Amino acid sequence: MPDSFEIFLNENTADLQVFRIILTVFLVRVVGADPPTAKAQLQGLKKTVMDAIGRIEVDPKLLPGSQRMKEMTAMRAEKFFLELEEVVSETLNRMGLSGDS
């Protein structure tokens, strides 16, 4: 029988996977709707997200590890955007468009 911490971790991991899948599918639809601007739109989204992460206020006195959490959030966002860039390139290639521009 799983303990409450394992259930908590599994539920959060499942939620994150759902959000990743939804965002990826949404992005593929954006590519299909306007292929010439897909990469620019992705870069704009990335900039907006990274700027928002940069504005996260941390106060180690109130929340120990908050600076580390902010840094980890930025690292994970960068990694996820690399994955999304691959998806966009693959989608453009399947459409017969250059994914390397």
C-alpha positions in Angstrom: 0.0 0.0 0.0 1.5 3.4 -1.0 2.1 5.9 1.8 0.7 9.4 1.6 4.0 10.9 0.5 4.2 8.5 -2.5 0.6 9.3 -3.4 1.5 13.0 -3.2 4.5 12.6 -5.4 2.7 10.5 -8.0 -0.2 13.0 -8.2 2.1 15.9 -8.6 4.2 14.1 -11.2 1.0 13.1 -13.1 -0.2 16.8 -13.0 3.1 18.0 -14.4 2.9 15.4 -17.2 -0.6 16.5 -18.1 0.4 20.2 -18.2 3.5 19.3 -20.4 1.3 17.3 -22.8 -1.3 20.0 -23.0 1.3 22.7 -23.7 3.1 20.6 -26.3 -0.2 19.8 -28.2 -1.2 23.4 -28.0 2.1 24.4 -29.4 1.8 21.9 -32.3 -1.6 23.4 -33.1 -0.1 26.9 -33.2 2.6 25.7 -35.6 -0.1 24.2 -37.8 -2.1 27.4 -37.7 0.7 29.7 -38.7 3.9 27.8 -39.6 6.0 30.8 -40.7 5.8 32.4 -37.3 6.0 29.3 -35.1 9.6 29.6 -34.1 9.2 33.3 -33.4 6.1 32.7 -31.3 7.9 30.0 -29.3 10.9 32.3 -28.7 8.4 35.0 -27.6 6.7 32.6 -25.2 10.1 31.5 -23.8 11.2 35.1 -23.2 8.0 35.9 -21.4 8.2 32.8 -19.2 11.9 33.3 -18.4 11.3 37.0 -17.6 8.4 36.0 -15.3 10.7 33.4 -13.6 13.3 36.1 -13.2 10.8 38.3 -11.3 10.0 35.6 -8.8 10.8 37.1 -5.4 12.7 35.0 -3.0 13.1 35.5 0.7 15.3 32.7 2.2 14.2 33.9 5.7 10.6 33.2 5.0 11.1 30.2 2.8 14.4 28.3 3.1 15.6 27.1 -0.3 13.5 29.6 -2.2 16.6 30.9 -4.2 17.4 27.3 -5.1 13.8 26.7 -6.1 13.9 29.7 -8.4 17.2 28.5 -10.0 15.8 25.0 -10.5 12.6 26.5 -12.0 14.7 28.4 -14.5 16.8 25.4 -15.3 13.7 23.2 -15.8 12.1 25.8 -18.0 15.2 26.0 -20.2 15.2 22.3 -20.6 11.5 22.2 -21.4 11.8 24.9 -24.0 14.6 22.9 -25.6 12.2 20.0 -25.9 9.5 22.3 -27.3 12.0 23.7 -29.9 12.6 20.1 -31.1 8.9 19.5 -31.4 8.4 22.7 -33.4 11.3 21.7 -35.7 10.0 18.2 -36.2 6.5 19.5 -36.9 7.8 22.0 -39.4 9.9 19.3 -41.1 6.9 17.0 -41.4 5.0 19.9 -43.0 7.8 20.1 -45.5 9.0 23.4 -44.1 12.5 24.1 -42.8 12.8 23.6 -39.1 16.3 25.1 -39.2 15.5 28.8 -39.8 
